Amino acid sequence: MHKRLNGKVAVVTGSSSGIGKAIALTFADEGARVVVTARRRDLCAQTVRQITQRGGQALALPADVADEAQVERLIADTVAQWGRLDILVNNAGIGGGGRIAETSTDAFDAVIGTNLRGTFFCCRAGFRQMTTQPEGGTILNMSSVCGVQAWAGTGLYSASKHGVMALTKSLADEGRRYKIKVSAICPGGVADALVDASPDEIRRSERISPFDIAETAVYLATLGPNTVVHQVIVDRLGADW
């Protein structure tokens, strides 16, 4: 059977659970060698076990994307292990905030530190590696419908995801000469907790299947050499945005 990512090396941040885990599992099913990374070592190891049980190849390299040194080490260790980096999925992120007048400075620092600062560190390290590869690579940044819109109570999270959109657009422009594609995925209302649920449970949910987001990531990573999609908004059927 043809596997769409055969031979590719992919790093997926925040892949110990939720959307990131769905992407890691799907990428591995499609033939990629996957680096599973998140803060919790035990959950990273669990995702790796699931991948290997399905016949895939994976490696756990735990890291906190908000820590510059850990991100640099993550990319260096990936290349040391597998020689290259073809796909980087910057999925690690946290929620938080609320109405702006009630949002604490600590909450602001935490959300911006992980969602925007962390994505910046990963983009920078991954981009630098991909510029050394003649065939470039693909960077996929997980934004949100809150990255293209904002509502009362989403100000802090939306600010972080709007920042991710700006990084994505700038890096896409900078990457063209190196054959590096950079895209943003903007989901709304994903059933994160259903990654390990049965297919029937996922279908019964009124929220988006995390595996639909994973399929979106595969699509973006397998486009032809002259094609790039800058952003994909994946929303719930009937959602008003």
Beta strands, then each sheet from edge to edge (+ up, - down):
strand 1: 9-13
strand 2: 33-37
strand 3: 57-60
strand 4: 87-90
strand 5: 137-142
strand 6: 180-187
strand 7: 231-234
sheet 1: 3+ 2+ 1+ 4+ 5+ 6+ 7+
end
